[in-house]
Amino acid sequence: MSNSSSITQFLLLPFTDTRELQLVHFWLFLGIYLAALLGNGLIITAIAWDHRLHTPMYFFLLNLAVLDLGSISTTLPKAMTNSLWDTRAISYWGCAAQLLFFLFFITSEYCLLTIMSYDRYVAICQPLHYGTLLGSRACVHMAAAAWGTGFLHALLRTVSTFSLPLCQGNALDQFFCEIPQILKLSCSDSYLREVGLIVVSACLAFGCFVFIVVSYAQIFRAVLRIPSEQGRHKAFSTCLPHLAVVSLFISTSFFAYLKPPSISSPPLDLVVSFLYSVVPPAVNSLIYKVISDSSGELAGLWAFSLG
């Protein structure tokens, strides 16, 4: 039996034990990572340099792109390295850092998506008060609150998780350091603190979810009252990218943590975790591009980026 003081590294779960498939996974991960860097990088560059895009919606979109880059950069490069060099090891402190940053980016992104739903609610339901309620100072404060909430939540969960004694080995059934897999290695009976933090996390997630649902219920009700079809189309087109990103983020992450234990298995957990930790940051920029091309509302952003 070992304890946390004697653990110097953890062993991550590989996607496959076949060397040829490991190399295939490396090139696949590399392509996904480069696509995420390119897509989100173009969004950041366009919004930063084009003064026409210095509006609340694009300010929050810039923050979302930065969080997406941080999130995918926390997990995917290590998976690429392990696939390329046929290794599984990650250091104890490397695992703690990976968990801290991943929770930070993922929680901040969820909070930011909630704020973005409020932005769309004000823009459509209270357009005359948009400049007042979402001035530059208010936007900065809301973004800072999202980042601050993410950091505080990540710090508390990481410190709490790694303060538990670990005596069930050092093999994690996941391709990155994730709290449920680390807790499986614990031999401590003092779960009350961790349960308390889980309750806080659940309340935060549920509160954000309810806020988003209520916001979009009000948005849809307001849009359906618009008399002209062109007006309804224009209103919907400003919401579709955000709604698509929210749906992808919530559906994948909620399924990862709320799926029935009866269908849980290491291969399925591996695939599901890949869906919620890698796919959303990689395709969010693509979602904005595809929907903006079809609606014509955001095409200027990409034209500026590629121009």
Beta strands, then each sheet from edge to edge (+ up, - down):
strand 1: 9-11
strand 2: 89-91
sheet 1: 1+ 2-
end
